Amino acid sequence: MNESNETTVSPAGEKLQKVLARMGLGSRRDIEAWISAGRVKVDGQLASLGQRVTRHSAISVDGRLLKRDEGSEESRRVLIYNKPEGEVCTRDDPEGRPTVFDRLPRLRHGRWINIGRLDINTTGLLLFTTDGELANRLMHPSYEMDREYAVRVRGEVDEEMLERLKTGVMLEDGPARFSDIQQAPGGEGFNRWFHCVVMEGRNREVRRLWESQGLVVSRLKRVRFGPVFLTSELSVGRWREMSQREVDVLSAEVGLTPVALPELKEKQREKLVRQQRKLIKPVDKRAKSRADFDDNKRPARSPAASKPQAGRPARQEADKPTRVRTPRPPLDSEPATAQRPAGRRAPAAQDGQRPGFGRKR
């Protein structure tokens, strides 16, 4: 009788693109493109997709040898940024326009990776992280991170049009649809505010969907990305760093294990505050005056406060539409707009996070 003593040996090391993404050099998609373009070498040889590396492998990008600090490879910091109008989501703009990276705090290791993009005329929530794997998963369609926008459209909107937008329309790059639409108070004449949700991050998808119905989008602001909400405490052009609890909630959404945030000494905290004050440039007053939806100067309101009040001036209703908020249901029930699989619930509300309406999770 022959007995097999063969054992399965796991490949040594980790995939190169995963290691570089964890170091914060970019998302896995970015790094795979670098490898294909011949920009990455391992131990002096051109790297290949799927190649595995160990702690002792010498990795260089564009001829620069990377310093592989264990602490930086395990870093998972996340920033919430309230993007103003007029900034572009690139690191270096050939036209010299301001970028979203100009205001962010400097890092000793790695770099900030933007999770998704907003076009130059769109304002609101942007997320940045030092963890390329987290960025990759949050942007990947398989994890279904829904994005919620507040949008003001000009033109006549009827129920049939809204139904078409939820059922799906054909755009130049394929079919697209809103998974949820709710009308918000505010607006006058043919100008109306809506809150809409998309499940993908395609280029200018929200604008193109409304424009497919012959409407003009005059204001567009992202107010939610997955479980993360833009709150009124974060004014335009400013950022804040997520707490450990918030980062853990976001990581759990895409199946990542928690990573402890680096401990900051008092001097480091003071330096971070000084960096923020130095990097925050005044937002263009004209752009700020155009952002009618921005209610950052007002305290957060309860769901009851979002209802029109008797005697309230009509001008305020028109200029600053209130936020549509669905009251939180008991834990054993789901809101009418939600269609989640059995057993799946949105995470509990925590420091700047709360369940959104109609989340498809």
Secondary structure, DSSP 8 states (H G I E B T S, - for coil): -----------SSEEHHHHHHHTTS--HHHHHHHHHTT-EEETTEE--TT-EE-TT--EEETTEE----HHHHT---EEEEEE-TT-BSSSS-TT---BTTTTS---SSS--EEES---TT-EEEEEEES-HHHHHHHHSGGG---EEEEEEEES---HHHHHHHHH-EEETTEEE--SEEEEES---TTEEEEEEEESS--TTHHHHHHHTTT-EEEEEEEEEETTEE--TTS-TT-EEE--HHHHHHHHHHTT----------HHHHHHHHHHHHHH-----HHHHHH-TT--TTS----GGGGS--TT--HHHHHHS----------TT---TT----TT------BTTB---TT---
